[in-house]
Amino acid sequence: MIWKRSAVLRFYSVCGLLLQGSQGQFPLTQNVTVVEGGTAILTCRVDQNDNTSLQWSNPAQQTLYFDDKKALRDNRIELVRASWHELSISVSDVSLSDEGQYTCSLFTMPVKTSKAYLTVLGVPEKPQISGFSSPVMEGDLMQLTCKTSGSKPAADIRWFKNDKEIKDVKYLKEEDANRKTFTVSSTLDFRVDRSDDGVAVICRVDHESLNATPQVAMQVLEIHYTPSVKIIPSTPFPQEGQPLILTCESKGKPLPEPVLWTKDGGELPDPDRMVVSGRELNILFLNKTDNGTYRCEATNTIGQSSAEYVLIVHDVPNTLLSTTIIPSLTTATVTTTVAITTSPTTSATTSSVRDPNALAGQNGPDHALIGGIVAVVVFVTLCSIFLLGRYLARHKGTYLTNEAKGAEDAPDADTAIINAEGSQVNAEEKKEYFI
C-alpha cells in the first residue's frame, strides 16, 4: 500500500494540470458515538472529486481502507460503500479500545484530511443492592447500598420507595482499573417502621447507553413489629337476651395467634355461654351479669398488646299492654273495686315486671304500667254505670205494668173496666217502693 501511495504522489507532482483542478476538493466527516458491542459506521464524502483516491486510517495511523481495497486484516472492519465521492466503512463489535480519532485522507497535492472521533459508551452492569438482612425490627436504622460497574461515562443512580424518589442519598464514583470505565455506588439511610413492611425499595441506574430503558434492582422490606389490637362488637347496642360477638382484630408480624380473652381481669365466668373461636368471643345470650370489661390480648415474638371493651347490657324496650274487651251484661250488675296503694317500697306489680338482675340506680315506678291500670279502671267503672242505668229503667217499667194486673183475669171488657175501677178504691192502701 505504501508503494501505491508514493506512485499517486509522484503522479500528482507530474501532472500540474490535475493538481490545479483539485484545489477546490475537501473531505467531509462526522463524529460517531456507539455503544460498546455495537457497530460504528465511518463515512467520508467529497462533493467534487476528479478521480482522487480516499483513505480511512485508525487512531494508530494504520490504513483501514484505500478506496475499495482493504488494508488491515480485521474481520470486524467491512466496506460499506466506495466511489469517487464517498468512502464508508463499518466497525462491528466495537470495544472500548476502538475509541479514538479516525482520519479520512484525500490524496490531492497537498493531501487533505478530515478527522472523525469515535466515542464508545461503556454499558453499566446490572446494579446490586447490599446491606439488607431479613427481618428488620421496627425502629432500626437501615443502610442500603446500590452499586454498578463498567459505565462510561459514569452512570447516575436514583432511589425510589413506594414510587416516590428519595433525594437525601450519598453518591460515590470510582475509576476502574482499565482507566476507561467507572464504578458508581449510592447509599440510602433511613429508620424503618411498620408501614415499611412489604414496601419495595428500588435502585435505578440511568445511562445514555441504555436507550431510555434504565436498569433497576429491587429489595422488598420485611419489618417485624409488635401487635396492634382492636375489639369490634357485632352490635353497637347490646340488649338482654340477644347474642353478641366480640371480634379481636390483631395485626402484627409475626402474626399473633391465638388471642387471650379475659373479663374484669380474670377468666371468662360462663364457658358454656361464652365460646371463644379463634379471635372471636361469642356470648350466646346476654343478661345483666355479663356487664363488665372484656380484654383481648395478642402476643408475638416481638412483644404484646391488648385492647378493652366495656359491655353494658340494655333492657329490652317495653311493649304496649294488650286491651281486654268486657262484654255488655243485660241482666246483672257488675261491681269492680280497684285499690291503688302507694308505698315507698316497690309494688308487687312492678316487681313482677322488673328484671331482678338490674343494676343499682335503675329502680323507679313504671309509668306506662300505672297508666294502663288507670285506663282499665276508668273503662270498667263507665261500663258498670251504664249497666246499672239499664237495669233500673227496666225494673221501673215492670212495676207500672203490674198496676193493671186485675184486668188481666176479666172474662170481657166490661168486667175488666169494673175491676180496674175497683182497684182504685184501695189505691190509698197501696204503697210504692223505689229502689
Secondary structure, 3 states (H helix, E strand, C coil): CHHHHHHHHHHHHHCHHHHHHCCCCCCECCCEEEECCCCEEEEEECCCCCCCCEEEECCCCCEEEECCEECCCCCCEEEEEECCCEEEEEECCCCHHHCEEEEEEECCCCCEEEEEEEEEEECCCCCEEECCCCCEECCCEEEEEEEEEEEECCCEEEEEECCEEECCCEEEEEECCCCCCEEEEEEEEEECCHHHCCCEEEEEEECHHHCCCCEEEEEECCEEEEEEEEEEECCCCCECCCCEEEEEEEEEECCCCCCEEEECCECCCCCCCEEEECCEEEECCCCHHHCEEEEEEEECCCCEEEEEEEECCECCCCCCCCCCCCCCCCCCCCCCCCCCCCCCCCCHHHHHHCCCCCCCCCCCCCHHHHHHHHHHHHHHHHHHHHHHHHHHHHHHHHHHHHHHHHHHHCCCHHHHHHHHHHCCHHHHHCCCCCC
